[in-house]
Amino acid sequence: MMKKIMARQPNVKLHTLEEQFTCFPFKGNVDDVYPHDYLFAVDDDQCFGWMNSGLQTKDGKQLTLLGDVALSNKLVVYDLENQSIGWTEYNCSSSIKVKDEQSGKVFSVGAHNISAASVNSFNTAKILTLLLFMAIFFGNLM
């Protein structure tokens, strides 16, 4: 993932701070940097909020885990057909509908008590869920 991000920023020079954070010099407004959810400031540097987990895959490659800070209020989207992963903003106090492909049954996953105040976010959840499944089934995600 880092190679893809950095390929779009050929002039950015990376360095390591505190022997664990990959950083780059940045003098502008951090709000202009995407994705803002996993960047944090150390002096004049912006750092990726990813740490080496100390784990490795069976083939010896290192793993990077995104945790609660990076994924707070996000709906994680898995595109199995294209073997990609992504996320979108989401009200995690809402529930989503998931369809079991074998049985055809639809299940509600997540919060069980949706108040009248969250009707708009529930409608948003329905739209996001529909888009999620369309992207997965039609292979147009990312």
C-alpha positions as a printed Julia matrix, in Angstrom:
142×3 Matrix{Float64}:
   0.0     0.0     0.0
   2.8     2.42    0.88
   4.4     1.91   -2.54
   1.13    2.91   -4.24
   0.75    5.99   -2.03
   4.35    7.07   -2.55
   4.21    6.47   -6.32
   1.78    9.39   -6.52
   4.15   11.6    -4.49
   7.58   11.18   -6.17
   9.07   14.33   -4.56
   8.31   13.34   -0.95
  11.36   12.21    1.03
  10.62    9.77    3.86
  12.57    9.36    7.09
  12.07    7.51   10.38
  11.46    9.2    13.75
  11.81    7.53   17.14
  12.9     4.35   15.35
   9.29    3.49   14.45
   7.34    6.25   12.64
   7.67    6.79    8.89
   7.48   10.56    8.32
   7.84   13.23    5.66
   8.48   17.0     5.88
   5.31   19.03    5.48
   4.84   22.78    6.07
   1.25   23.1     4.83
  -2.12   22.53    6.45
  -2.57   18.88    7.46
  -6.22   19.08    6.35
  -4.92   19.12    2.77
  -3.29   15.72    3.21
  -5.38   12.66    2.44
  -6.13   10.39    4.24
  -6.16   12.52    7.37
  -7.32    9.73    9.61
  -3.93    8.07    9.97
  -1.52   11.0     9.88
  -0.25   12.79   12.98
   2.16   15.68   13.55
   5.56   15.61   15.23
   7.06   19.12   15.05
   7.2    20.03   11.32
   6.71   16.43   10.18
   3.58   14.45    9.4
   3.84   10.76   10.33
   1.91    7.72    9.25
   0.08    6.29   12.28
   1.08    2.75   11.42
   3.45    0.76   13.55
   5.29   -2.44   12.81
   3.15   -5.07   14.49
   6.1    -7.4    14.99
   4.13  -10.08   13.14
   4.98  -11.69    9.84
   3.05  -13.64    7.26
   3.98  -17.25    6.5
   6.18  -16.06    3.63
   8.1   -13.74    5.98
   6.56  -10.43    4.9
   5.81   -7.88    7.61
   2.22   -7.01    8.53
   0.78   -3.53    9.08
  -2.33   -3.35   11.22
  -4.74   -0.42   11.15
  -6.37   -0.01   14.53
  -9.08    1.86   16.36
  -7.75    5.37   15.65
  -7.48    4.94   11.89
 -10.74    3.04   11.55
 -12.95    4.91   14.04
 -16.43    5.43   12.51
 -15.48    3.65    9.28
 -17.17    0.86    7.39
 -14.45   -1.49    6.14
 -15.12   -2.72    2.61
 -13.65   -6.02    1.42
 -13.63   -6.66   -2.33
 -12.81  -10.37   -2.5
 -13.03  -10.56   -6.28
 -10.37   -7.87   -6.79
  -8.54   -8.73   -3.55
  -8.64   -5.18   -2.24
  -9.74   -3.48    0.95
 -10.93    0.03    1.68
 -13.14    2.01    4.01
 -15.71    4.78    4.03
 -17.08    7.16    6.67
 -19.92    5.49    8.57
 -22.03    6.05   11.69
 -21.05    2.94   13.62
 -24.01    3.26   15.99
 -26.22    2.28   13.03
 -26.74   -1.22   11.72
 -26.23   -2.63    8.25
 -28.08   -5.33    6.35
 -26.03   -8.31    5.17
 -27.39  -10.93    2.77
 -26.34  -14.57    3.05
 -25.72  -15.62   -0.56
 -26.48  -19.3     0.09
 -29.75  -18.96    2.01
 -30.87  -15.58    0.69
 -31.64  -14.47    4.26
 -30.95  -10.86    5.25
 -29.46  -10.13    8.67
 -29.09   -6.85   10.56
 -25.57   -6.42   11.94
 -24.47   -3.78   14.43
 -26.51   -1.56   16.74
 -29.87   -3.06   17.71
 -31.7     0.01   19.01
 -31.87    2.78   16.44
 -33.51    5.92   17.83
 -35.75    8.25   15.82
 -32.9    10.78   15.87
 -30.76    8.49   13.74
 -33.26    7.92   10.91
 -31.11    9.95    8.49
 -27.98    8.0     9.37
 -29.94    4.75    8.96
 -30.98    5.82    5.45
 -27.33    6.63    4.76
 -26.4     3.18    6.06
 -28.85    1.57    3.63
 -27.35    3.52    0.73
 -23.79    2.69    1.8
 -24.67   -0.98    2.17
 -26.25   -1.05   -1.28
 -23.18    0.64   -2.77
 -20.91   -1.77   -0.91
 -22.63   -4.84   -2.31
 -22.84   -3.35   -5.81
 -19.1    -2.65   -5.72
 -18.29   -6.14   -4.5
 -20.48   -7.92   -7.01
 -19.63   -5.76  -10.01
 -15.91   -5.44   -9.23
 -15.86   -1.63   -9.47
 -14.45   -0.92   -6.02
 -11.2     1.09   -6.1
